Amino acid sequence: MLASKSFRGNVFKKHMALETMSEAHFARWLTLWHKHTDALLPSAAAQELQQIAHGVARNLFYGHHQEFAGFVVKNGQVIDCVRYGRFPDVEPDEA
């Protein structure tokens, strides 16, 4: 699926154009992603795609809310969103 390279476009830019994307939007998307990958793919493939989806959600969430979040999944359903902040501000001389 990921190796096909058939998608053309800028996913991040498209999602940033949306005015609001709440925790509920991300939770629903991840829940649907877990449900369908679990139903359609072998376990190892489903888990790999689910990990990638969590990374996508984390980055898009950061783009909208300027803080990272992790989504807690139980039995294929997102049950919590844990916000864990931003990258610390680093001065160029400190990097």
C-alpha positions as CSV (number, residue, x, y, z in Angstrom):
1,M,0.0,0.0,0.0
2,L,2.6,2.6,1.0
3,A,5.1,1.5,-1.7
4,S,2.6,2.1,-4.5
5,K,3.3,5.9,-4.6
6,S,0.0,6.4,-6.4
7,F,-1.1,9.3,-4.3
8,R,-0.2,12.8,-5.7
9,G,-0.7,15.9,-3.6
10,N,0.2,17.5,-0.3
11,V,-1.7,15.9,2.5
12,F,-0.5,18.3,5.1
13,K,-1.5,21.4,3.1
14,K,-4.9,20.0,2.3
15,H,-5.6,19.4,6.0
16,M,-4.2,22.7,7.1
17,A,-6.8,24.4,4.8
18,L,-9.6,23.1,7.1
19,E,-10.6,25.6,9.7
20,T,-11.1,23.3,12.6
21,M,-9.9,19.8,13.3
22,S,-10.7,18.8,16.9
23,E,-9.5,15.9,19.0
24,A,-12.8,14.2,18.0
25,H,-11.9,14.4,14.3
26,F,-8.6,12.7,14.9
27,A,-10.1,10.1,17.2
28,R,-12.8,9.2,14.7
29,W,-10.3,8.9,11.8
30,L,-8.0,6.7,13.8
31,T,-10.8,4.6,15.1
32,L,-12.0,4.0,11.5
33,W,-8.5,3.3,10.4
34,H,-8.0,0.7,13.1
35,K,-11.3,-0.9,12.4
36,H,-10.7,-1.2,8.6
37,T,-7.1,-2.2,8.7
38,D,-7.9,-4.9,11.4
39,A,-10.7,-6.2,9.2
40,L,-8.9,-6.2,5.9
41,L,-5.3,-7.0,6.5
42,P,-3.1,-9.5,8.3
43,S,-2.3,-8.5,11.8
44,A,1.3,-7.4,11.2
45,A,0.4,-5.3,8.1
46,A,-2.5,-3.7,10.0
47,Q,-0.3,-2.8,13.0
48,E,2.4,-1.3,10.7
49,L,-0.2,0.9,9.0
50,Q,-1.8,1.8,12.3
51,Q,1.6,3.0,13.6
52,I,2.1,5.1,10.5
53,A,-1.5,6.5,10.9
54,H,-0.7,7.6,14.5
55,G,2.4,9.4,13.2
56,V,0.3,11.2,10.6
57,A,-2.3,12.1,13.2
58,R,0.3,13.4,15.6
59,N,1.9,15.6,12.9
60,L,-1.5,17.0,11.6
61,F,-2.6,17.6,15.1
62,Y,0.6,19.6,15.7
63,G,-0.1,21.6,12.6
64,H,-3.6,22.6,13.9
65,H,-2.9,22.9,17.6
66,Q,0.8,23.6,17.9
67,E,1.2,20.8,20.3
68,F,1.6,17.1,19.9
69,A,-0.9,14.5,21.0
70,G,-1.0,10.8,21.4
71,F,-4.1,8.8,20.9
72,V,-4.9,5.9,23.3
73,V,-6.5,2.9,21.5
74,K,-8.4,0.1,23.3
75,N,-10.0,-2.7,21.3
76,G,-9.6,-0.8,18.1
77,Q,-11.2,2.4,19.4
78,V,-9.6,5.7,20.4
79,I,-10.5,6.2,24.1
80,D,-8.3,9.2,24.9
81,C,-6.2,12.0,23.5
82,V,-3.1,12.9,25.5
83,R,-1.6,16.2,24.7
84,Y,2.1,16.3,25.5
85,G,3.2,19.7,24.4
86,R,5.6,21.3,21.9
87,F,9.2,21.1,20.9
88,P,11.1,23.3,23.4
89,D,12.2,26.6,21.9
90,V,16.0,26.3,21.1
91,E,18.1,29.3,20.3
92,P,20.2,28.8,17.1
93,D,23.5,29.0,19.2
94,E,22.3,26.1,21.4
95,A,21.5,23.7,18.6
